[in-house]
Amino acid sequence: MISSRPYFNMVKVTFEAQSAHAVHTGFGDTTHDSLVVRDANGLPTLPATSIAGVLRSAYQKQFDEQATNQLFGYAKGDDGQSSWLNISWGVVHNSQNIAQEGLLSDEKLLKDELLNKLSDTKPIVRQRVQLNDKGVTHDSGKFDTTLIPAGTRYSTVIHYWGEDTDESKQIWQNFIKLLHMPLRFGQGTRNGYGLFKIQAIHEAKWDLTNSTDAQAYRQRNRSRSEFTGLKNIAEQDVLPVVSANLKLQAESFWRVGGGEQYLQKLVKKRNPDLLPMHEPKITWENNKGKFTEQFYILPATAIKGALRHRIAYHYNCLTGCFVEDGNCVETNENLAVKTLFGYAKDEDVEGEAGILAIRDFYLTPNNEKIQEVIHNKIDRYTAGVISGALFSEADLYQSNIEVNFEILDSKKSVEPNVKKALDLTLEDLANGWLPLGASGSRGLGVFLDATGQGVTWSNKEQWMAEE
């Protein structure tokens, strides 16, 4: 017990992934660029350091550096303070919604559907291509990312040593509210990956100066799946998050490439050559989890890439930066792009994360219209079909989608022209002037705001109007 802080608070938290996610090792293998961090059972996990880092960053954005240092600790030369929080690793759940603690036998891993598939070293692999402002691949911008499916659940335990003061109690309540915010763990959090929500949270408090509480504290169960003596905390009013939503409908056909299977029930002798991107998810019903059928997906990266170049264009127009003036910069150096999407560390400057985070959007295959389109290539001299140039693609038709994103640091000072460029870009998207996905040059990927409502902001566009 810490004599000056004898009030011990504990929560057991279960997070559920809303998108594909991964904390990566930083190493690849002979076939893929990055691999997922795993525990001793070979199952995906959320390292305590990753959880602590995300929570600290989110706490500092909501409050201030002094309050953050007071809760999470700090080190400044000979001065410093340890954290009043203790955070354990996040362990994955099996199909019975039980956190998998300790070493498991191979038999248990094989028998459980979720654990069996999650133990695969590469449950999901997304192929990525970076495009430049001319719409072609940027230098060596082809890579892949190994991910864990959406729907995966993890549980962790968090302890807090507090005082019997209103300030200490308020710090803990602020932290509980923070846990109910949309949190992002792992790699590519601005690219749609790693979005989590609270699935369950149980709390206990003990005054260790009281003999009864001290006895209950000594008998507390460390298991993440045991909640005896703990109180289930209902969802609370979360700390303010600036978010936006834009509902769109495809004018006709669209496709984001990368699919490997033809998901339609119709039996075909030959599958189309080009297929829409799709991924599996884990769904839960009555606390039983299972891998579902594949879902078509509009990845956040496809939205981000289109927005990125159009925002740069509008910002250049607003600031009078034109090519013939000789003072224009590449998209990567554009102020609006750097502010909203961030930039990498260079020799002379430190990198900085962007403030705009976009969400993946999943579509159910059975509810989507899909059409196979046949293409061939014509010889420009003979006007005949070139031998071997016949191919087909499966395109989705008139799908309803949503573009959802958050401003992760709404307190950061943003130049008005940056916000205006974002607003004009979203207007272009809603009016069908900014295609998404593959083959925008031949009519695919045009989306329109069918509702006529435009972008709906969580704070009634207050963030957009602020100077």
N, C-alpha and C positions, 0 to 999 in steps of 0.2 A: 504494500500500500504506500502511496505517496502521501505523507502526513499533511502536507499543505493542500492537497487536492484529494480528499477521501471519498468523493462521489464518483462512482464507476458506472458509466453508461455503455451499453452494448447493443448493437443491431446486427441481425443476420439478414443479409440482403440477397435477393435473387434477381439478377438482371436477365432480360430476354432480348436477344438481338433482333432488331427490326430490319437489318440489312446484312448482306454478306460482310465478313469482317476477318481480321487476323492481326495478331501481334507477331511480327516476323523475327527470325533469328538473325537476319543480316547476311545469311549465306544461302546459296542456291545449290543445285546438284547438276548433273550432266545434262538435264533436259529443261529445267525451270530456273528462273532467276531468283526466286525467293521462297523460303519454306517457313511453315508456321511453328511457333514455339509450342512445345508439348511437354506434358508431365511425364513421370516415370512409367505410366501406363501407356504412353504413346497417344494420349488424348489431348485435344486442344485445351488451353488454359489461359487465364488472364493473370499475368504476373502482378504481384502486389505493388511493385514499383510503377507499373503502367497505370494501375488504378489510382495510386496516390498522386502521380504526376497530373493526370487528367483532373482529379478533384481539386488539387491545389490551383491549377490554372483557372478552372471555372470559378472557384471561390474568390480568387483575386479580381476577376473581371466583374463580379457582382459587388464586392466590397472594396477593400483597399489593401495595399501591401502590408501595412502595419497589422491589420486584423488577420491577414493570411499568415504572417510570421508568428503571430501569437498562437495560432491554432496548429499550424503545420511545422513550426520550428524554422530555424535559420542558422547559418554559420557565416560570420563576418570576422575574419582574422582570428583574434583570440576571444572575441565575443561570440555568443551564440546561445541557442536554446533548443532542446530536443522537442520533438513533436508530441503533443498531447494525444495524438491519434495513433492507434496501432491497426494496421490493415493487413489482412491475410490474403493469400492467393485465391483467385476465383476458380473453383473446380466445376467441371461440366456435369450436367444431369443426364441420367439414363432415361429410357422410355417411360419409366414409372415415376419420373419427376423427383428422383432421389440423387442428391449430390454424391459424386463418386470419390470418396475419401479413402486413402490407403491404397496398397497394391492390390490389383485385381488379377484373377486367374485368366488364362487365355480362354477358358470355357465361358466365363462370364462375358468377356468382350465379344465373343463370337455369337452368343445366344441373344444378346440384346441388339435389336435392330439399329438403334441410334448409335450405340457405342461401336458397333461393328463398322458402320459407315463413317463415323467420325474418326476412327483410327486409321482410315485411309490417309496416306500422306498428302494426297491432293484431292480433297472432296470436290472443290470447284477451282477451275483455272480460267481466269479471264485474260483474253488476249487484248493488248492495248497497242494503239498506234497514235503517235503524236503527229498532228497535222499542222503545217505552217499556215500563214495568211494567204497562201496561194492554193490551199486545199490539197496539198500533196504531203507525203510523209517527210517529217523533219529529220534530216540526217540519219542518226541511229535511233530514231524514236519508235522502234518496235520492241516490245517487251511483254512479259506476262506476269500475272499476279496470282498467287495461290491463296485461296480464301476458305473460310468456314461458312456453311449456309446460314441464312436468316432463320430465326426461330430457335436457335441454340440457346440453352439456359445455363447460367453459371451462378454459383453462390459464393459469397465471401462473408467474413465476420469483421466488424469494425468496432474498436473500443475507444472510449474517450474518458480521460481522467479530468473531472471537473471540481469546481468549488461550490459552496452553498451561497452563491451570489446571483443576483438577477443577470449580471453580465455574462457569467459562465453558462447559465441556463439558456440565455438568448443565443450565445454562440452555438450551442448544441442544436437548438431549434433551427437556426439558419442552415446548419450543416444538413439536417434532415430534409429541409426544403430543397437544398441543392441536389440531393440524391433523386428527387422527383423530377428534376429537369431532364430534357433530352441530353444524354451524355454520349460521347463518342470515344471509343477505345481503339488503339492500334493504328495501323497504317491507313493512309489515304482518307482521313476523316473529312476532308473538303471535297473528296471525289465520290461521296455517297457511301463509303464503307464505314463500318464500326458504329452505327447508330444503335443505342440501347435504350430500353425503358425499364422501370421498376416493375417486376412481376409480383413480388411479395417482399415485405419488410416487417420484421418482428423485433421488438425492443424490450429491454429490461434495464432497470436502474437500481443500484444498491448504495445505501449510505453505510460505508464501512465503519463508521463510529457507532453504529447500532448493531448489537450482537446478533439479532435475528437476520438482518440483512447480510451481515458478515458471513453467517453460516450458509445462507442461500448463495452468496457469491462463491464460496469455496466449493459448493456442490453443483455449480453451473455446468451444463453440458457443452462441450466444445463442438459437437457435431453440428454441421450446417443444416442438417435435416431434422433436428430435434428442437421443438419449440415449447416444451413444458416450462411454465412460469414466465413466458414471454408474451407480450401484448402485440397483436397484429395492428399495425398502424395504417389507418385509412389514408387514401390519397389526399394530400394537402394542397393548399393554394401554393403553386410553385412560384419561384422567383421569376420576374418578368423576362421573357424571351421575345425578341423581335423576329417574327416569322411571316412568310407570305405564301399564298396559294394562287395558282392560275390554272383553271380548268379549260382544257382544249379538246377538240375533236379533229381527227385526221380528215383532211378534205377528200382523200381517196387512199392510195396505197402508201405504205411506209415500211421500213425495215432497218433494224440495227443488226449488222452481221455477226457471225460467230456461232450460229447454231450447229449442232451436230446430229440432231434427230428430227425426223418429221413427226410432229406431235399430233397431227390430226388422226381421227379414228379411221378415216378412209384408207383402205388397203391399196397401195399403189405398186405397180411392178417396178417402178424406178422413182426414187425420191428426187426432188428438185436439187439442183447443184448448189444453190445459195439459200440458206435457211435463216429465219429470225433467231436472234439470241434468246437463250432460255436457261433457266437454272432451277434446281430443286430447292424446296424450303422444308423446314420442320414446322408442323402444326400441332397444336395441343387441344385436346378435348377431354374434359373430365380428368385433367391432370395426367393424361396419357399422351405421349408424344410419338409422332411417326413421320417418316419422310414422305412427302406428298409427291404427286405427279409434278412434272416440270412446269414452270411458269415462264411465259414470255416476259421479257424485262426491257424497260427503257432505262439504261444505266445513267447515273448522274454524270458520268464522264462524257456521254454523248451530248447532254444538255450543256455541260460546262464548256466544252470545246466550241460549240456554236456561239454561246453567249460571249465568250472571251474575245473572239475576233470582232464581233459586232460592237461590243462595248468600246474596244480600242478605236474602231471607226468613228463612233459617235463622239467620243471624247476628243479625237483629233478635229472633228468638225466644229465642236463647241469652242475649242481653244484656238482655232485658226491654224492648225498645223497641217500643211499640205505638202505633198511630195516635191512639187516644183520649188518650194521655198528652201529645200536643202536642210531643214532643221527637224525633219521627222525622225522618229526613232522606231525601232522594231517593236512588234507587239509585246515582247517580253519586257521591254523597257518603258512601256506606256504606263503613266502614273495610275490611271484608272484600273488597269489590269493588275498592277503590283499591289494596289490597295485592296481590291476585292478578292484577288486570287492568290496573292502572296508571291514570293520570289525566292530563289535558291541562294545559298551562301556563295559568295564569290571571293576572290583574293582580297578585294578592297572593302567589301561590305558584308555585314552579317545578314543572313537570311531572315525572313519574317513570314509567318503564316498569314494567309488571307482571312478575311472576316466573313466571307460568303461560303456557306456549306449547303450543297444541294443533295436531295434525297433520290435514291433509286425508286422506280415505280414498277410494280409487278402487275401483270395482267394474267387472268385465268385463261388457259388455252381453249377450254370448251365454250367459253363465252365470246370468243373472238372470231371474226370472219377472216378467212385467209384464202388467197387466190394464187394459183400457180400461173406465172407469166413466162412465156417462151420468147427467147431472144435468138437472133442469129446475126452474123456479121456479113455485110455486103461488100463485095469487091468493087472498089470505086471505078475500075476501068471496064469490067464486063457486066457490072450490075447483077452479077450472080452471087449465090451464097458461097462463102469461103468454106472449104471442106474442113470439118472438125470444129467449126466455130459456133455450133448450135448449143445453147445452154438454157437452163430454166432457173427461176427463182420463186420462192414462196414469200409473198408479201402480205402483211396484215392490212385490213381494209377498214377505214372509218372508225378506228379505235378511239375510245374516250380515255384520256390520260390526265394526270395532274402533275404540274411542276410545283414542287414544294421546296422551300429553302429557308434557312435561318441566317440572321446576322449575328455572328458569334460574339462580337465585341461591339455592342451598340453604343458604348461610351467613347469609343475611339473617334477622334476628330477626323472627319472625312470632307474633302473639298466638295462644294456644291455641284461642280461640273461632273464629278465622279458619280454622284447620285443621279444627276440628270441623264448621264450616259446609260446607266442601268435602267432607268425608267423608260427611255426611248427604245432600248433594246428589247425590253419586255413587251412594249407596245408593238414593235415589229413582229415579235413572235406571235402575239395574239391576233395580228392582222394577216398572218400568212406570208410575211416577207422574209422569214428566217426558218428555212427547212432544218429538220432534225434527222440524223441518221444517214444512211447510205443513199447515194445517187440523187442528191438534191438537184443536180444539174439537169436531170431528165424527169423532173416532176414528182419524185418521191419525197415523203417527209414533210409535206405542207400541212400545218396545223392551224386551226382557227379557234377563236374564242366564241364558242357556240352560245354561251350564256349572256354575252354582252356586258358582264360585270367587270371584266378586266382583272387586275391583280387585287386580291383581298389581303390587306395587311392586318396583323394581329393588334396593332396599336393605332389603327385608323390613319395610317400613313404619317404618323408623327415623326418617325425616324427620317423619312424622306424629306420632310419639311424643315427639319432642324438644320441650322447653319453650323 
